[in-house]
């Protein structure tokens, strides 16, 4: 899929520096940034679901004291 976007001058300058330093294209870095954002989004969604499960009582929870005891700490 091809996408068109506008970025501000400071972002353009930073991408130009990366491109010069690494030999990789601006498109590569933009794609990597999108991938990192999507990975972070997935992590947030998972964390929110786990929190909902904890609050509803359907997710097992171990107290700090129990965890220390189980591990001999």
C-alpha positions as YAML, in Angstrom:
chain: A
units: angstrom
residues:
- id: 1
  name: UNK
  ca: [0.00, 0.00, 0.00]
- id: 2
  name: UNK
  ca: [1.25, 3.43, -0.83]
- id: 3
  name: UNK
  ca: [0.61, 6.34, 1.53]
- id: 4
  name: UNK
  ca: [1.19, 10.05, 1.19]
- id: 5
  name: UNK
  ca: [1.87, 12.25, 4.19]
- id: 6
  name: UNK
  ca: [3.22, 15.63, 5.13]
- id: 7
  name: UNK
  ca: [5.79, 16.01, 7.88]
- id: 8
  name: UNK
  ca: [7.17, 19.18, 9.41]
- id: 9
  name: UNK
  ca: [10.62, 20.60, 8.75]
- id: 10
  name: UNK
  ca: [12.30, 19.34, 11.96]
- id: 11
  name: UNK
  ca: [11.08, 15.81, 11.23]
- id: 12
  name: UNK
  ca: [12.32, 16.08, 7.65]
- id: 13
  name: UNK
  ca: [15.74, 17.21, 8.87]
- id: 14
  name: UNK
  ca: [15.95, 14.33, 11.34]
- id: 15
  name: UNK
  ca: [14.96, 11.82, 8.67]
- id: 16
  name: UNK
  ca: [17.52, 13.28, 6.27]
- id: 17
  name: UNK
  ca: [20.25, 12.86, 8.92]
- id: 18
  name: UNK
  ca: [19.21, 9.26, 9.57]
- id: 19
  name: UNK
  ca: [19.19, 8.56, 5.87]
- id: 20
  name: UNK
  ca: [22.71, 9.98, 5.47]
- id: 21
  name: UNK
  ca: [24.10, 8.24, 8.57]
- id: 22
  name: UNK
  ca: [22.64, 4.81, 7.88]
- id: 23
  name: UNK
  ca: [22.15, 4.58, 4.13]
- id: 24
  name: UNK
  ca: [18.55, 3.54, 4.72]
- id: 25
  name: UNK
  ca: [15.64, 5.39, 3.14]
- id: 26
  name: UNK
  ca: [13.23, 7.77, 4.83]
- id: 27
  name: UNK
  ca: [10.49, 5.30, 3.87]
- id: 28
  name: UNK
  ca: [12.27, 2.61, 5.87]
- id: 29
  name: UNK
  ca: [12.30, 4.77, 9.01]
- id: 30
  name: UNK
  ca: [8.68, 5.86, 8.57]
- id: 31
  name: UNK
  ca: [7.64, 2.23, 8.15]
- id: 32
  name: UNK
  ca: [9.63, 1.26, 11.26]
- id: 33
  name: UNK
  ca: [7.98, 4.06, 13.23]
- id: 34
  name: UNK
  ca: [4.53, 2.83, 12.19]
- id: 35
  name: UNK
  ca: [5.46, -0.74, 13.14]
- id: 36
  name: UNK
  ca: [6.65, 0.40, 16.59]
- id: 37
  name: UNK
  ca: [3.46, 2.41, 17.08]
- id: 38
  name: UNK
  ca: [1.28, -0.56, 16.12]
- id: 39
  name: UNK
  ca: [3.25, -2.86, 18.44]
- id: 40
  name: UNK
  ca: [2.80, -0.37, 21.28]
- id: 41
  name: UNK
  ca: [-0.91, -0.14, 20.48]
- id: 42
  name: UNK
  ca: [-1.23, -3.93, 20.69]
- id: 43
  name: UNK
  ca: [0.59, -3.89, 24.05]
- id: 44
  name: UNK
  ca: [-1.76, -1.23, 25.42]
- id: 45
  name: UNK
  ca: [-4.81, -3.15, 24.26]
- id: 46
  name: UNK
  ca: [-3.53, -6.34, 25.91]
- id: 47
  name: UNK
  ca: [-2.73, -4.50, 29.14]
- id: 48
  name: UNK
  ca: [-6.17, -2.89, 29.21]
- id: 49
  name: UNK
  ca: [-7.84, -6.28, 28.70]
- id: 50
  name: UNK
  ca: [-5.78, -7.86, 31.47]
- id: 51
  name: UNK
  ca: [-6.66, -4.97, 33.79]
- id: 52
  name: UNK
  ca: [-10.36, -5.47, 33.03]
- id: 53
  name: UNK
  ca: [-9.95, -9.19, 33.74]
- id: 54
  name: UNK
  ca: [-8.20, -8.47, 37.05]
- id: 55
  name: UNK
  ca: [-10.93, -6.07, 38.09]
- id: 56
  name: UNK
  ca: [-13.63, -8.61, 37.19]
- id: 57
  name: UNK
  ca: [-11.83, -11.35, 39.09]
- id: 58
  name: UNK
  ca: [-11.23, -13.56, 36.05]
- id: 59
  name: UNK
  ca: [-7.45, -12.99, 35.97]
- id: 60
  name: UNK
  ca: [-5.40, -14.68, 38.69]
- id: 61
  name: UNK
  ca: [-3.38, -12.30, 40.84]
- id: 62
  name: UNK
  ca: [-0.48, -13.12, 43.17]
- id: 63
  name: UNK
  ca: [0.41, -10.74, 45.98]
- id: 64
  name: UNK
  ca: [3.97, -9.52, 46.42]
- id: 65
  name: UNK
  ca: [4.20, -11.36, 49.73]
- id: 66
  name: UNK
  ca: [3.06, -14.65, 48.17]
- id: 67
  name: UNK
  ca: [5.47, -14.20, 45.28]
- id: 68
  name: UNK
  ca: [8.38, -13.60, 47.63]
- id: 69
  name: UNK
  ca: [7.41, -16.65, 49.68]
- id: 70
  name: UNK
  ca: [7.15, -18.90, 46.65]
- id: 71
  name: UNK
  ca: [10.62, -17.86, 45.54]
- id: 72
  name: UNK
  ca: [12.32, -17.92, 48.92]
- id: 73
  name: UNK
  ca: [12.94, -14.21, 49.04]
...
